[in-house]
Amino acid sequence: MPELQAKASYTLTILNDAPNRSGASSFVDFLLSAQGRALLKQHGVDIIKPAVTGNVQAMPPSVQIVIDAANQ
């Protein structure tokens, strides 16, 4: 029986009214950092270049930095 290869796409967001916006921002920063992406890849999650949608001006500056680094 051939091995089943399931594909899934995941999105990541920080809610406008997140109760811990700072913590959410730190979590996104980590996931998109080189260390976070390496950890995800180690566990079988392929990372594509992040695409930003919605209100880009509302994005925390730290998140913009890791997205810019991930897209290089």
N, C-alpha and C positions, 0 to 999 in steps of 0.2 A: 504494500500500500504506500503510495507516495506521501511524503511528509506534507502536512497542511501548513501553508504559510499565510497566516492572517496578517493583513495590513490594516493599520489604523492611523488616523491623524488626530492629533491632540492640539488644543489651543490653550493659551495661557493669557489670563487677564487679571487686572487689578480693578476691582469694582469701585465705582465712584464713591459709594458709601461704605467701603470696607471698614469694619470696626477697628482693624489694626493695619492701617494703610502703610505704616512704616515697616511692619513685619512682612506684609505682602510684597512690598518693594524689595526688601532684602532677600526674600525667597526667589523672586524673579531674577534678581541680580545673580544669585548663586546658580540657579538652573542654567542661565545663559553664559555664565563665566566658563573659562577654559576647564576648570576643575569640574564644574557641574556637568558640562557637555561630555567630558571624558567619563564621568561616572555613569551617565545615562547610556553612553555608547557601550561601556563595559557590560551593561545589563540588557543589551540588545535593542536599545532605542536609538534609531538613526535621527540625527538632528539635521534639519534643513535650514537654510538661511531664514531667519525670522522676518516676517512681513508685518508691518505695523498698519493697523486700520483704526478707524475711529478718530477721536480727538487727540492728535499727536501732541498738541500743546499741553495737555493734561498729564502727559507721561512724566514720571519722576526723572530728573536729570541722570540719576545713577543708572536707571534702566536704559535710557538712550545711549549711554556710554557702552554698556555691555552689548547692546544690539548692534551698535556701530562696529565694535570689535568682532562680533560673531559674523558680520557680513563682509569682513575683509578677506 
